[in-house]
Amino acid sequence: MRIAQVTSSLAEPLGGAEQYCVELSLWLATHGHEVTLYGHGADDQLLARCASADVKVMELAVPRPYAPGARSSSALAKLRFHGLDLIESFFPRRAVRAVADGPFDVIHVHRWSGLGAALLRRGRSATAHTVHDYALVDTTATSVREGQPVDRLPLPQRLRARALRAVTAELDLAVFPTARTRDRHLALGAEFDAGRTAVLGHGWRLPPATAGTAARRPGSFSVLYMGKLTEAKGVDRLLTAWKQGVPGARLSLAGAGELETAARSAAADRDDVDYLGWLSKEDQASVMTSTDLLVLPSRWPENFPLVMAEALVAGVPVLATRLNAPDLLRDGVNALVVEDSEQGIRDGLRRLAASPELQARLRAGARTSAEELDFDRHGEKVAALLSQIATRYSDR
């Protein structure tokens, strides 16, 4: 198949959706498909990886009032960004039209924010969208207000979702990483033909680790947070939960973002906190394989965070909350799922640090769960879904 893989940004540091888009592009290309990867800001290292797999990378520039992954600089900037996004869902810019008119069997969109949703409309190619967040129904992409998931979003969000239904009505396939993600979209105003949806968790694999990057400290229970250092990811409440101490445990923070100063301060003020900064993929793997627990303190219903997949592939259990835990995390099997609060996170950490038996049971469950994340099997399932819609489209 000739496949266009599209995401709005390829600039480092890549978010989870962008990482997945790249890895799937590489897998498809090495398994006989002709892949063109569209996005903005790819660096030389990414270009070299793609070239080695014969993935063609095309720049798809997105004029932004603020950087990808950053918080808006002002209410006006936010209004401009999301207003243009909605307008360009119906009147796409020339660069987007060029992708839509390209010689592809399937256009597979991963993150459309900043491009407009026009690529989700059927044109000269079949269209697929892997739904990584709640952007189709909520400009915050979280479906959460004041720390709680809501059943009804404010009127402007509902009107926007209604407008976007005119775009997604022509989508050939919507792939949801969890049933919860699909069901919340439907409850919040999205509409999808049941015959054009699939629930398929991501696959993942760890890159080779860099030996010696993160040696474990004997006699300590090592806890890792890895990802963007933002309030949405719950880093602030993790630091607050840690302030009262977790006996016998040590916290490592790996990442960058708006709360980097707070992470650095915590590491400077306490002897049981380390700040590792933003790590290369190889060093991330080394840190992951040397930890005892990954903590997921996010303030929104996570869809399928790749750091969770990386942990399970490495045989590392996860501490998550009842709000954010994806379907793959099973309380008492491969994870400890706690109440969605600072107290819940702190109590869960203390419980795990004090129980080697519980640690061992969850590690065993994490290793078993890794079988569900095999990327080769996952890639075959994605390729089969894309082939089905390409065939259905060509038979029209």
C-alpha positions, 0 to 999 in steps of 0.5 A: 500500500501507499500510505501517508502518515500524518502528524502536526509536529515532528519536532523534538521532544516528540510526544507519545502520539508522534513517537507512535506515528514514527515507529509505525511508519518505520514498521510499515516501510520495513514490511513492504509498504510505501510510506510518506511521513508528513510533519513539521520540524524533523531533526537530522537524527529522525531524518536519518532513521526514516531514510534507513527504512525508506520512509520519505519525510515531507515538511508540513509546516504549521503556523503556530501562536505557540510551540507544540506541547506548550501552554498558550501564551495568551487567551488571544493566542489560544482563540486564534489557534483553535479558531484557525484549526476549525476553519481549516477543517473546512477550508484547508491550506494548500499544503494540506490539500496537497496531501489529500490529493496525493497518490495514496491508498490510505491517509492515516492521521495521528494528530491533526491539531494545528492542521485542521481536521480536513484530512479526516474527510474522504477524498482521493484516498481512504482515510484513517485516524488513530485517536490519541486524545480528545481533540475532536470534542475538546480543545484541551484534549483532556475531557476534564474540567477542574480535575474531574472528567465531565459528561457535558462540556461547555457550549462552545466545545459542544458547538465545535464538536457538532461542526467537526462531525461534518468532517468525521462523518466521511472518515473510513476508520477511527482507531481508538486505543481503548474502549474507554476513549471511544465511549467517552468520545461518543458521550461527548458528542462525537459520532462514528459509524460502528462499522468504521471504528476499531479498538486497538491498543498500541504496540511498543518496544524498547530501544537498546539501553545504554549500559550504566546510565542509571545504576540502581541504589542498593536497598532502595525502592526506585520510583520513576516519573518520565514524560512532560513536566506539566500540571496536566501530567500531575507532576506538581501533585506527585511532588506534593505527595512526595514531600511527606516522604516515602520511607525506603524509596527514591524518586527520579524525574525524567523530562522537561516542561513548564514544571522543570524548575519545580523538579530541579528544586525538589532534587536540590532540596531533598536527598531522595529525589533526582532530576535527570532532565530530558533523556535520549531514547536509549537512556530512557530505556536504561533508566526504565530497566533499572527502576522498580516502579513507574508512577502515572499521576496524570489529571485526565483519563489517559488513552494509551501513554507510551511510557506505560507501554515502555514500563510493561515491556521492561517488566516494570509495574505502574502506579496509576489512579482511578481517573487516569489508568488505561484499560491495560493496567489491572489493579493488583496484577500489573499495577496498583490503581489508587484514589485520584488524589495526592493522598492516594498517590502517597499511600500507594507509594508507601504501600508498595515500598513496604511490600516486596511481595506486592512488588514481585507480584506486580513485576510478574504481571507486568512481564506477562502484559508485555506479550500484549504489546508486541509491535510486530503483531500490532503492526500486522493488525494495523496494516490489515485494518488499513488494507481493508479500508483501502480495498473498500474505498477502491471498490466503491 
